[in-house]
Amino acid sequence: MAERPELDALRGALEGRLAGAPKITVREDPDLIAGWTIRIGDRLFDASIAGELEAFRDLARALESDEAA
């Protein structure tokens, strides 16, 4: 797979915050719709459309629960 400028920028940003050079694995996931996710250890950073939609669904469910109470 050819290197992409955004991966070089991500690698550079992470090198300054992590001990050593990060290992970056790229995997395309059509379920994300658009955007990206990054897993560092047990933390997940989600900037995908699918993640935003799920957060919106969770908020809608919470609001429905509040209204029912």
C-alpha positions in Angstrom: 0.0 0.0 0.0 1.4 3.4 -0.9 2.1 5.9 1.8 -0.3 8.7 2.2 0.6 12.2 3.4 -2.0 12.0 6.2 -0.3 8.9 7.6 3.1 10.6 7.6 1.5 13.5 9.5 -0.2 11.2 12.0 3.0 9.2 12.5 4.9 12.5 13.2 2.3 13.7 15.6 2.3 10.4 17.5 6.1 10.1 17.7 6.3 13.2 19.8 3.8 11.9 22.3 4.7 8.2 22.5 7.8 6.4 23.5 9.3 5.4 20.1 7.9 5.2 16.6 4.3 4.0 16.5 3.3 1.0 14.4 0.4 2.1 12.2 -1.8 -0.5 10.6 -4.3 0.7 8.0 -7.4 -1.2 7.4 -10.3 0.1 5.3 -13.7 -0.5 7.0 -16.8 0.3 4.8 -18.9 0.2 8.0 -17.3 3.5 9.1 -19.0 5.2 6.1 -16.3 8.0 6.2 -13.7 9.2 8.7 -11.3 7.2 10.8 -10.7 5.5 14.1 -7.4 5.2 15.9 -6.7 2.7 18.7 -3.8 3.4 21.0 -3.6 0.7 23.6 -7.1 0.4 25.1 -8.2 3.8 24.0 -10.3 4.3 20.9 -10.5 7.7 19.1 -13.5 7.7 16.8 -13.9 10.4 14.1 -16.1 8.4 11.8 -19.6 9.1 10.5 -20.7 5.8 11.9 -19.4 6.8 15.3 -21.1 10.2 15.1 -24.4 8.5 14.2 -24.1 6.0 17.1 -23.5 8.9 19.5 -26.5 10.7 18.1 -28.6 7.5 18.6 -27.4 7.2 22.2 -28.3 10.8 22.9 -31.8 10.4 21.3 -32.4 7.3 23.5 -31.3 9.2 26.6 -33.6 12.1 25.8 -36.5 9.6 25.2 -35.8 8.0 28.6 -35.8 11.4 30.3 -39.1 12.3 28.7 -40.7 9.0 29.7 -39.6 9.5 33.4 
